[in-house]
Amino acid sequence: MFIRQNVSLAAAICLSVLFTHSLTGCQSKGKGSSETTADTTTATATDKPSETKAEATAPAPDPSSIPADKVANAAAILARPQVPVLCYHQIRDWRGGDSQTAKDYIIPVAAFKEQMQMLADSGYHTILPDQLYAYLTTGAPLPSKPVMLTFDDGDLDQYETAVPILDKHGFKGAFFIMTVAIGRRGKQPYMDKAQIKDLADRGHTIGAHTWDHHNVKKYQGDDWKVQIEEPKAKLESITGKPVKYFAYPFGLWNKQALPEIQKRGYAAAFTLADGRDEQLPLYTIRRIIAGGQWKAKTFYRNMIQSFDGK
């Protein structure tokens, strides 16, 4: 069994270095991600601005309501065209102490606004994990030009800065919460329970991101309970809704972890890796970091190239 005193010590250590770990661990940005490459790609003439902020689609069914015989096999899921899934962490302006590596993962407010504006002007519509699950497993239709916006860790600036920008465009997102930090304040503040519930009440998806950002590839013993089961239960108690989706810390996973995530009640899980598992692709859904140093054209090009044909 986990000794709680040791766990608490580990949590304190984790929180002190979490910011560095989160930045250096999230390495996958997809192909063509270099921000030094000349911007040669722009939205095409067919990428017309959407006339409305949201495109009406039928509500996505709860994954548990889809009969097993209606769920596609792994080969069929892998064959479906991928939907771009973008990952964000901190949305704030850079500080003097931020390293060059950190600046890849901290997106300045103006840059985030520019990326969201480009998605809106290019006719993209945000979808949520239930819609993606229904599409992958049953071929359910999606709105035109779908994209998913995901936010890791539960940083307060996601609630205070990013969400009002999403609201402007009628966008929704999925927020993966690291539960050890709920309500923490200080140099890096995090959302509290009321803010997390508010996001869920307003139609965003709340998912789990472990207790203290511990690497899933290193789990043993009681780690599955502490890192996977208890965060799910805690977030469900906060939101009053099922928590069905999980994001791997650092985007890292291994084959041994996939059935463990599955049997603990998660419908799907999100990585930051290029490859997908051939047997359990729903538990290795690809995302890319939306680089903080990318100009809008680079952002658009990398999003298209990363998910085109993969």
C-alpha positions as a Markdown table, in Angstrom:
| # | Residue | x | y | z |
|---|---|---|---|---|
| 1 | Met | 0.0 | 0.0 | 0.0 |
| 2 | Phe | 1.1 | 3.6 | -0.6 |
| 3 | Ile | 2.3 | 5.2 | 2.6 |
| 4 | Arg | 0.4 | 8.5 | 2.7 |
| 5 | Gln | 3.2 | 10.3 | 4.4 |
| 6 | Asn | 5.5 | 9.4 | 1.5 |
| 7 | Val | 2.8 | 10.3 | -1.0 |
| 8 | Ser | 2.4 | 13.7 | 0.6 |
| 9 | Leu | 6.2 | 14.3 | 0.5 |
| 10 | Ala | 6.2 | 13.2 | -3.2 |
| 11 | Ala | 3.4 | 15.6 | -3.9 |
| 12 | Ala | 5.3 | 18.5 | -2.4 |
| 13 | Ile | 8.3 | 17.7 | -4.4 |
| 14 | Cys | 6.2 | 17.2 | -7.5 |
| 15 | Leu | 4.5 | 20.5 | -7.1 |
| 16 | Ser | 7.8 | 22.3 | -6.8 |
| 17 | Val | 9.1 | 20.9 | -10.0 |
| 18 | Leu | 5.9 | 20.2 | -11.9 |
| 19 | Phe | 6.1 | 23.2 | -14.1 |
| 20 | Thr | 9.5 | 22.1 | -15.4 |
| 21 | His | 8.4 | 18.4 | -15.7 |
| 22 | Ser | 5.2 | 19.4 | -17.6 |
| 23 | Leu | 7.2 | 21.5 | -20.1 |
| 24 | Thr | 10.1 | 19.1 | -20.7 |
| 25 | Gly | 7.9 | 16.0 | -20.7 |
| 26 | Cys | 5.5 | 17.1 | -23.4 |
| 27 | Gln | 7.7 | 16.7 | -26.4 |
| 28 | Ser | 5.5 | 15.7 | -29.3 |
| 29 | Lys | 4.3 | 18.5 | -31.5 |
| 30 | Gly | 3.8 | 16.5 | -34.7 |
| 31 | Lys | 5.7 | 16.6 | -37.9 |
| 32 | Gly | 6.6 | 20.0 | -39.3 |
| 33 | Ser | 6.6 | 21.6 | -35.9 |
| 34 | Ser | 9.7 | 23.7 | -36.1 |
| 35 | Glu | 8.9 | 27.3 | -35.4 |
| 36 | Thr | 12.0 | 28.4 | -37.3 |
| 37 | Thr | 10.6 | 27.1 | -40.6 |
| 38 | Ala | 9.4 | 29.9 | -43.0 |
| 39 | Asp | 5.7 | 30.4 | -42.9 |
| 40 | Thr | 4.5 | 29.3 | -46.4 |
| 41 | Thr | 1.2 | 27.8 | -45.6 |
| 42 | Thr | -2.0 | 29.9 | -45.1 |
| 43 | Ala | -5.6 | 29.0 | -44.9 |
| 44 | Thr | -6.9 | 28.3 | -48.3 |
| 45 | Ala | -9.7 | 30.1 | -50.2 |
| 46 | Thr | -12.1 | 27.3 | -49.1 |
| 47 | Asp | -11.4 | 28.1 | -45.5 |
| 48 | Lys | -14.2 | 30.7 | -45.2 |
| 49 | Pro | -15.2 | 32.2 | -41.9 |
| 50 | Ser | -18.1 | 30.5 | -40.2 |
| 51 | Glu | -21.2 | 32.5 | -40.3 |
| 52 | Thr | -22.3 | 31.2 | -36.9 |
| 53 | Lys | -20.3 | 30.6 | -33.8 |
| 54 | Ala | -21.4 | 27.0 | -33.5 |
| 55 | Glu | -22.7 | 24.4 | -35.9 |
| 56 | Ala | -25.6 | 22.4 | -34.7 |
| 57 | Thr | -25.0 | 18.6 | -34.3 |
| 58 | Ala | -26.9 | 15.9 | -32.6 |
| 59 | Pro | -25.9 | 15.4 | -29.0 |
| 60 | Ala | -23.2 | 12.7 | -28.7 |
| 61 | Pro | -24.3 | 9.6 | -26.8 |
| 62 | Asp | -22.6 | 8.6 | -23.6 |
| 63 | Pro | -20.0 | 6.0 | -24.5 |
| 64 | Ser | -21.5 | 3.5 | -22.0 |
| 65 | Ser | -24.8 | 3.7 | -24.0 |
| 66 | Ile | -23.3 | 2.4 | -27.2 |
| 67 | Pro | -23.9 | -1.3 | -27.6 |
| 68 | Ala | -20.7 | -3.4 | -27.7 |
| 69 | Asp | -21.7 | -4.9 | -31.1 |
| 70 | Lys | -22.0 | -1.4 | -32.5 |
| 71 | Val | -18.4 | -0.4 | -31.6 |
| 72 | Ala | -16.0 | -0.6 | -34.5 |
| 73 | Asn | -12.9 | -2.8 | -34.2 |
| 74 | Ala | -9.4 | -1.4 | -33.8 |
| 75 | Ala | -8.6 | -1.6 | -37.5 |
| 76 | Ala | -11.7 | 0.4 | -38.4 |
| 77 | Ile | -11.0 | 3.0 | -35.7 |
| 78 | Leu | -7.4 | 3.4 | -36.9 |
| 79 | Ala | -8.7 | 3.8 | -40.5 |
| 80 | Arg | -10.9 | 6.8 | -39.8 |
| 81 | Pro | -9.4 | 10.2 | -40.6 |
| 82 | Gln | -8.0 | 11.7 | -37.5 |
| 83 | Val | -9.5 | 14.9 | -36.0 |
| 84 | Pro | -6.9 | 17.5 | -34.9 |
| 85 | Val | -6.6 | 17.5 | -31.2 |
| 86 | Leu | -4.6 | 20.5 | -29.7 |
| 87 | Cys | -3.1 | 20.6 | -26.2 |
| 88 | Tyr | -2.5 | 23.7 | -24.1 |
| 89 | His | -1.0 | 24.2 | -20.7 |
| 90 | Gln | -0.4 | 27.8 | -19.4 |
| 91 | Ile | -2.0 | 30.7 | -21.2 |
| 92 | Arg | 0.0 | 33.7 | -20.0 |
| 93 | Asp | 2.6 | 36.1 | -21.2 |
| 94 | Trp | 6.2 | 35.0 | -20.9 |
| 95 | Arg | 8.3 | 36.1 | -17.9 |
| 96 | Gly | 11.9 | 36.9 | -17.7 |
| 97 | Gly | 12.8 | 33.6 | -16.1 |
| 98 | Asp | 11.0 | 31.4 | -18.7 |
| 99 | Ser | 13.5 | 29.2 | -20.7 |
| 100 | Gln | 13.3 | 28.8 | -24.4 |
| 101 | Thr | 11.9 | 25.3 | -23.9 |
| 102 | Ala | 9.3 | 26.7 | -21.5 |
| 103 | Lys | 8.2 | 29.1 | -24.2 |
| 104 | Asp | 7.2 | 26.3 | -26.4 |
| 105 | Tyr | 4.5 | 25.3 | -23.9 |
| 106 | Ile | 3.5 | 28.7 | -22.4 |
| 107 | Ile | 1.4 | 30.4 | -24.9 |
| 108 | Pro | 1.2 | 34.2 | -24.7 |
| 109 | Val | -2.4 | 35.6 | -24.4 |
| 110 | Ala | -2.2 | 37.4 | -27.8 |
| 111 | Ala | -0.9 | 34.2 | -29.5 |
| 112 | Phe | -3.7 | 32.2 | -28.0 |
| 113 | Lys | -6.3 | 34.7 | -29.2 |
| 114 | Glu | -4.7 | 34.7 | -32.7 |
| 115 | Gln | -4.9 | 30.9 | -32.8 |
| 116 | Met | -8.5 | 30.8 | -31.8 |
| 117 | Gln | -9.4 | 33.6 | -34.2 |
| 118 | Met | -7.7 | 31.6 | -37.0 |
| 119 | Leu | -9.7 | 28.5 | -36.2 |
| 120 | Ala | -12.9 | 30.5 | -36.2 |
| 121 | Asp | -12.1 | 32.4 | -39.4 |
| 122 | Ser | -11.2 | 29.2 | -41.1 |
| 123 | Gly | -14.6 | 27.6 | -40.3 |
| 124 | Tyr | -13.5 | 25.2 | -37.6 |
| 125 | His | -15.9 | 23.9 | -35.0 |
| 126 | Thr | -14.8 | 22.5 | -31.7 |
| 127 | Ile | -16.0 | 19.0 | -30.6 |
| 128 | Leu | -15.8 | 17.3 | -27.2 |
| 129 | Pro | -14.5 | 13.8 | -26.3 |
| 130 | Asp | -18.0 | 12.2 | -26.4 |
| 131 | Gln | -18.4 | 13.4 | -30.0 |
| 132 | Leu | -14.9 | 12.1 | -30.9 |
| 133 | Tyr | -15.7 | 8.7 | -29.3 |
| 134 | Ala | -18.9 | 8.3 | -31.1 |
| 135 | Tyr | -17.2 | 9.2 | -34.4 |
| 136 | Leu | -14.3 | 6.8 | -33.9 |
| 137 | Thr | -16.5 | 3.9 | -32.7 |
| 138 | Thr | -19.6 | 4.2 | -34.8 |
| 139 | Gly | -18.8 | 6.6 | -37.6 |
| 140 | Ala | -21.2 | 9.2 | -36.2 |
| 141 | Pro | -21.1 | 12.5 | -38.1 |
| 142 | Leu | -19.1 | 15.4 | -36.9 |
| 143 | Pro | -19.5 | 19.1 | -37.7 |
| 144 | Ser | -17.6 | 20.4 | -40.7 |
| 145 | Lys | -13.9 | 21.0 | -39.9 |
| 146 | Pro | -13.9 | 19.6 | -36.4 |
| 147 | Val | -11.1 | 20.3 | -33.9 |
| 148 | Met | -10.7 | 19.5 | -30.3 |
| 149 | Leu | -9.1 | 21.8 | -27.7 |
| 150 | Thr | -7.6 | 20.2 | -24.6 |
| 151 | Phe | -6.0 | 21.8 | -21.5 |
| 152 | Asp | -3.8 | 20.0 | -19.1 |
| 153 | Asp | -3.1 | 20.3 | -15.4 |
| 154 | Gly | -5.9 | 22.7 | -14.3 |
| 155 | Asp | -4.0 | 26.0 | -14.3 |
| 156 | Leu | -6.0 | 28.9 | -13.2 |
| 157 | Asp | -5.2 | 30.9 | -16.3 |
| 158 | Gln | -7.1 | 28.4 | -18.3 |
| 159 | Tyr | -10.2 | 29.4 | -16.5 |
| 160 | Glu | -9.6 | 33.1 | -16.2 |
| 161 | Thr | -7.9 | 33.8 | -19.5 |
| 162 | Ala | -8.6 | 31.0 | -22.0 |
| 163 | Val | -12.3 | 30.3 | -21.3 |
| 164 | Pro | -13.5 | 33.9 | -22.0 |
| 165 | Ile | -11.6 | 33.7 | -25.4 |
| 166 | Leu | -13.3 | 30.4 | -26.1 |
| 167 | Asp | -16.7 | 31.9 | -25.2 |
| 168 | Lys | -16.2 | 34.6 | -27.8 |
| 169 | His | -16.1 | 32.0 | -30.5 |
| 170 | Gly | -18.6 | 29.6 | -29.1 |
| 171 | Phe | -15.8 | 27.1 | -28.5 |
| 172 | Lys | -15.8 | 24.3 | -25.9 |
| 173 | Gly | -12.8 | 22.4 | -24.5 |
| 174 | Ala | -11.7 | 19.4 | -22.5 |
| 175 | Phe | -9.9 | 20.2 | -19.2 |
| 176 | Phe | -7.7 | 17.4 | -17.7 |
| 177 | Ile | -7.2 | 18.1 | -14.0 |
| 178 | Met | -4.3 | 17.1 | -11.8 |
| 179 | Thr | -6.2 | 16.7 | -8.5 |
| 180 | Val | -3.4 | 17.2 | -6.0 |
| 181 | Ala | -3.2 | 20.9 | -7.1 |
| 182 | Ile | -6.9 | 21.7 | -7.0 |
| 183 | Gly | -7.3 | 25.1 | -5.3 |
| 184 | Arg | -3.5 | 25.7 | -4.9 |
| 185 | Arg | -2.4 | 29.3 | -5.1 |
| 186 | Gly | 1.1 | 30.8 | -5.3 |
| 187 | Lys | 3.4 | 31.4 | -8.2 |
| 188 | Gln | 1.5 | 28.9 | -10.3 |
| 189 | Pro | -2.2 | 28.9 | -9.2 |
| 190 | Tyr | -4.7 | 26.2 | -10.1 |
| 191 | Met | -8.4 | 26.1 | -10.4 |
| 192 | Asp | -10.5 | 25.4 | -7.4 |
| 193 | Lys | -13.5 | 23.1 | -7.0 |
| 194 | Ala | -16.1 | 25.8 | -7.8 |
| 195 | Gln | -14.3 | 26.7 | -11.0 |
| 196 | Ile | -14.0 | 23.1 | -12.1 |
| 197 | Lys | -17.7 | 22.6 | -11.5 |
| 198 | Asp | -18.5 | 25.8 | -13.4 |
| 199 | Leu | -16.6 | 24.5 | -16.4 |
| 200 | Ala | -18.6 | 21.3 | -16.4 |
| 201 | Asp | -21.9 | 23.1 | -15.9 |
| 202 | Arg | -21.1 | 25.3 | -18.9 |
| 203 | Gly | -20.7 | 22.4 | -21.2 |
| 204 | His | -16.9 | 21.8 | -21.1 |
| 205 | Thr | -15.6 | 18.3 | -20.5 |
| 206 | Ile | -13.7 | 17.6 | -17.3 |
| 207 | Gly | -11.2 | 14.7 | -17.5 |
| 208 | Ala | -8.5 | 13.2 | -15.2 |
| 209 | His | -4.7 | 13.9 | -15.4 |
| 210 | Thr | -3.6 | 11.8 | -12.4 |
| 211 | Trp | -3.2 | 12.9 | -8.8 |
| 212 | Asp | 0.3 | 14.4 | -8.9 |
| 213 | His | 1.5 | 14.0 | -12.6 |
| 214 | His | 3.3 | 10.7 | -11.9 |
| 215 | Asn | 4.6 | 9.0 | -15.1 |
| 216 | Val | 2.2 | 6.2 | -16.0 |
| 217 | Lys | 5.0 | 4.1 | -17.3 |
| 218 | Lys | 6.4 | 3.8 | -13.8 |
| 219 | Tyr | 3.3 | 2.7 | -11.9 |
| 220 | Gln | 3.4 | -0.2 | -9.5 |
| 221 | Gly | 1.5 | -1.4 | -6.5 |
| 222 | Asp | -1.1 | 1.1 | -5.3 |
| 223 | Asp | -0.3 | 3.7 | -7.9 |
| 224 | Trp | -3.3 | 2.7 | -10.1 |
| 225 | Lys | -5.6 | 3.4 | -7.2 |
| 226 | Val | -4.0 | 6.7 | -6.1 |
| 227 | Gln | -3.3 | 8.1 | -9.5 |
| 228 | Ile | -6.1 | 6.8 | -11.6 |
| 229 | Glu | -9.1 | 5.7 | -9.5 |
| 230 | Glu | -9.1 | 8.3 | -6.8 |
| 231 | Pro | -8.8 | 11.3 | -9.1 |
| 232 | Lys | -11.7 | 10.0 | -11.2 |
| 233 | Ala | -13.9 | 9.7 | -8.1 |
| 234 | Lys | -12.8 | 13.1 | -6.8 |
| 235 | Leu | -13.6 | 14.9 | -10.0 |
| 236 | Glu | -17.0 | 13.1 | -10.3 |
| 237 | Ser | -17.8 | 14.3 | -6.8 |
| 238 | Ile | -16.9 | 17.9 | -7.7 |
| 239 | Thr | -18.8 | 18.0 | -11.0 |
| 240 | Gly | -21.6 | 15.6 | -10.4 |
| 241 | Lys | -20.9 | 14.0 | -13.8 |
| 242 | Pro | -19.1 | 10.9 | -14.9 |
| 243 | Val | -15.4 | 11.4 | -15.7 |
| 244 | Lys | -14.7 | 9.3 | -18.8 |
| 245 | Tyr | -11.5 | 10.6 | -20.3 |
| 246 | Phe | -7.9 | 10.6 | -19.2 |
| 247 | Ala | -4.7 | 12.4 | -20.4 |
| 248 | Tyr | -1.3 | 10.9 | -19.7 |
| 249 | Pro | 1.2 | 13.0 | -17.8 |
| 250 | Phe | 4.0 | 14.0 | -20.2 |
| 251 | Gly | 1.9 | 12.3 | -22.9 |
| 252 | Leu | 3.7 | 9.0 | -22.1 |
| 253 | Trp | 2.2 | 5.6 | -22.1 |
| 254 | Asn | 3.1 | 1.9 | -22.6 |
| 255 | Lys | 1.1 | -1.1 | -23.6 |
| 256 | Gln | 0.8 | -2.4 | -20.0 |
| 257 | Ala | -1.0 | 0.8 | -19.0 |
| 258 | Leu | -3.8 | 0.7 | -21.6 |
| 259 | Pro | -5.9 | -2.2 | -20.2 |
| 260 | Glu | -5.4 | -0.7 | -16.7 |
| 261 | Ile | -6.9 | 2.6 | -17.8 |
| 262 | Gln | -9.7 | 0.8 | -19.6 |
| 263 | Lys | -10.7 | -1.4 | -16.7 |
| 264 | Arg | -10.9 | 1.6 | -14.4 |
| 265 | Gly | -13.8 | 3.0 | -16.3 |
| 266 | Tyr | -12.2 | 5.4 | -18.8 |
| 267 | Ala | -13.7 | 5.3 | -22.3 |
| 268 | Ala | -10.6 | 6.8 | -24.0 |
| 269 | Ala | -7.2 | 8.4 | -23.2 |
| 270 | Phe | -5.1 | 11.1 | -24.8 |
| 271 | Thr | -1.3 | 11.0 | -25.5 |
| 272 | Leu | 1.2 | 13.4 | -26.9 |
| 273 | Ala | 2.9 | 10.8 | -29.1 |
| 274 | Asp | 3.0 | 10.2 | -32.8 |
| 275 | Gly | 2.0 | 6.5 | -32.7 |
| 276 | Arg | -1.2 | 4.8 | -31.8 |
| 277 | Asp | -1.7 | 1.3 | -30.3 |
| 278 | Glu | -2.9 | -1.2 | -32.8 |
| 279 | Gln | -5.1 | -3.1 | -30.3 |
| 280 | Leu | -6.5 | -0.3 | -28.1 |
| 281 | Pro | -6.3 | 2.9 | -30.3 |
| 282 | Leu | -9.0 | 4.6 | -28.2 |
| 283 | Tyr | -6.5 | 4.8 | -25.3 |
| 284 | Thr | -3.8 | 6.4 | -27.5 |
| 285 | Ile | -5.6 | 9.3 | -29.2 |
| 286 | Arg | -3.0 | 11.7 | -30.5 |
| 287 | Arg | -2.6 | 15.3 | -29.6 |
| 288 | Ile | -0.1 | 18.0 | -30.4 |
| 289 | Ile | 1.2 | 20.9 | -28.3 |
| 290 | Ala | 0.1 | 24.2 | -29.8 |
| 291 | Gly | 3.5 | 25.8 | -29.6 |
| 292 | Gly | 3.8 | 29.1 | -27.7 |
| 293 | Gln | 6.4 | 30.3 | -30.2 |
| 294 | Trp | 4.4 | 29.5 | -33.3 |
| 295 | Lys | 3.0 | 32.3 | -35.5 |
| 296 | Ala | -0.5 | 31.8 | -36.7 |
| 297 | Lys | 0.5 | 30.4 | -40.1 |
| 298 | Thr | 3.0 | 28.0 | -38.5 |
| 299 | Phe | 0.2 | 26.9 | -36.1 |
| 300 | Tyr | -2.2 | 26.2 | -39.0 |
| 301 | Arg | 0.4 | 24.4 | -41.1 |
| 302 | Asn | 1.5 | 22.2 | -38.2 |
| 303 | Met | -2.0 | 21.3 | -37.2 |
| 304 | Ile | -2.9 | 20.3 | -40.8 |
| 305 | Gln | 0.3 | 18.4 | -41.5 |
| 306 | Ser | 0.4 | 16.5 | -38.2 |
| 307 | Phe | -3.1 | 15.0 | -38.6 |
| 308 | Asp | -3.2 | 14.6 | -42.4 |
| 309 | Gly | -3.0 | 11.0 | -43.3 |
| 310 | Lys | -1.8 | 9.7 | -39.9 |
